[in-house]
Amino acid sequence: MAIIKGTVKKKEYYIVIIGCGRLGSRIASLLSSQGHSVVVVDRDEDALQALSYEFSGFTILGEATELDTLKNAKLDKADIALVLSPDDNTNIMIALVAKEYFSTPRVIARVYDPNNLEVFSQFGIEIICPTLLAVESIKEALEIAGDES
Amino acid sequence: MAIIKGTVKKKEYYIVIIGCGRLGSRIASLLSSQGHSVVVVDRDEDALQALSYEFSGFTILGEATELDTLKNAKLDKADIALVLSPDDNTNIMIALVAKEYFSTPRVIARVYDPNNLEVFSQFGIEIICPTLLAVESIKEALEIAGDES
């Protein structure tokens, strides 16, 4: 439910990932091991260096809130932008810039606070909300138990 | 995948929720609106006061790492403990105490760092890992697009 179908239809994507935390680094390694071209942007050198050996893409050290950093990441050529910084406001800003300025076909952003979901959706940004995913998981777990009674 | 089937088979549960952050408060309101008896424990009074009007359960202000707090929450009577503090180590500790000391039939804990999953699983604690849920969501979103090509 946190994901809306997109429009990119190639088999191999050029993917720019903003934010190299737990989620960003994991998804970066996964996507690069699947043969996609992946660039990861983070302002923390340690985070970038902690990428697993499976990751065969590029890293860019810099502030993703600066246009030059996103230009260096060639966001204008990207099929997909995954905006996964730890701050909702930063993510809204970067996602909007990806969508409007760089015309990235698919922009998927992490949203921490479910109250912010609407802001993202109204700009056509696809969203991943771990809080809501976890709520769904817990509901599902309790319903499964209930069904057995 | 982040949830293992449990053994509680009643229709209405007595549920103790540790941690009243975004996830805890949401799930507390949801479960209490479904007619379950819910007690929420947090050390932050503001967090407890921010619970929505839908929440009709009890709140306990206190450190969940102290046995007395968990006794006050009547964890020994609980069908389910949801351990949702923002710290994996705290969650391991509380989940273990729920399982072993209070014999809570189902203990579900949030795990932030996927590297900690094994520790929880080996003690029979069910886990919710928002990072892995988000990875799955992103994979799914990209596969859906791929299938359309």
Interface residues (C-beta under 8 A of the other chain):
Chain A: A2 I3 K5 G6 T7 V8 K9 K10 K11 Y13 R22 L23 R26 I27 L30 L31 I80 L82 R106 I108 R110 Y112 D113 P114 E126 I128 P130 T131 L133 A134 V135 S137 I138 K139 E140 A141 L142 I144 A145 G146 E148 S149
Chain B: A2 I3 K5 G6 T7 V8 K9 K10 K11 Y13 R22 L23 R26 I27 L30 L31 I80 L82 R106 I108 R110 Y112 D113 P114 E126 I128 P130 T131 L133 A134 V135 S137 I138 K139 E140 A141 L142 I144 A145 G146 E148 S149
